[in-house]
Amino acid sequence: MTLVAGAALGITAAGLVAAAATLVATRRLVLSVQVLLDFLLAAGLLRLTGSPGWAALGAAAAVVALRRLLGLGLRAGGVPAADGS
């Protein structure tokens, strides 16, 4: 395992812990999913620096698309975004 892959794995693990802590603290599932997706995006972008292949690019693009769809769905449903917009 390379340093970049290890760091990406650590960010993913930290995202799981942060999402769980957010869920316990706020009891808001949507907010905890947003936190998890932010960490997964960071890990995916970090993986792109290590091995810029189609699989890594596809994974990062999928996380970005999921984040956007979730944000649009929340705004359409009347739930304010976590970033205040």
C-alpha positions in Angstrom: 0.0 0.0 0.0 1.4 3.4 -1.0 1.4 6.4 1.2 -1.3 8.1 -0.8 -3.5 5.0 -0.6 -3.0 4.7 3.1 -3.8 8.4 3.6 -7.0 8.0 1.6 -8.0 5.0 3.7 -7.3 7.0 6.8 -9.5 9.9 5.5 -12.3 7.4 4.7 -12.1 5.9 8.2 -12.1 9.4 9.7 -15.2 10.2 7.6 -17.0 7.2 9.0 -16.2 8.2 12.6 -17.1 11.8 11.9 -20.4 10.8 10.3 -21.3 8.6 13.2 -20.4 11.3 15.7 -22.5 13.8 13.8 -25.4 11.4 13.8 -25.1 10.8 17.5 -24.7 14.5 18.3 -27.4 15.9 16.1 -29.7 12.9 15.3 -29.9 14.2 11.7 -29.2 11.5 9.2 -29.0 13.8 6.2 -26.3 15.9 7.9 -24.3 12.9 8.8 -24.5 11.6 5.2 -23.3 15.0 3.9 -20.3 14.8 6.3 -19.5 11.3 5.1 -19.7 12.3 1.5 -17.4 15.3 2.1 -14.8 12.9 3.5 -15.3 10.4 0.7 -14.8 13.2 -1.8 -11.5 14.2 -0.1 -10.3 10.6 -0.1 -11.3 10.2 -3.8 -9.4 13.3 -4.8 -6.4 12.2 -2.9 -6.5 8.8 -4.7 -6.4 10.7 -8.0 -3.0 12.2 -7.0 -1.5 8.8 -6.4 -2.8 6.8 -9.4 -4.7 9.0 -11.9 -6.6 6.2 -13.6 -10.1 5.8 -15.0 -11.3 3.9 -11.9 -10.2 6.6 -9.5 -11.6 9.3 -11.7 -14.9 7.4 -11.9 -15.1 7.0 -8.2 -14.4 10.7 -7.5 -17.0 11.7 -10.1 -19.6 9.4 -8.6 -19.1 10.9 -5.2 -19.4 14.4 -6.6 -22.6 13.5 -8.5 -24.1 11.9 -5.4 -23.2 15.0 -3.3 -24.9 17.3 -5.9 -28.0 15.1 -6.1 -28.4 14.9 -2.4 -27.9 18.7 -2.1 -30.5 19.4 -4.8 -32.9 16.9 -3.3 -32.6 18.6 0.1 -33.2 22.1 -1.3 -36.2 20.9 -3.3 -37.6 19.3 -0.1 -37.3 22.5 1.8 -34.5 21.4 4.1 -31.8 24.1 4.3 -28.3 23.1 3.2 -25.6 22.4 5.8 -23.5 25.3 4.4 -26.1 27.9 5.0 -27.1 28.5 1.4 
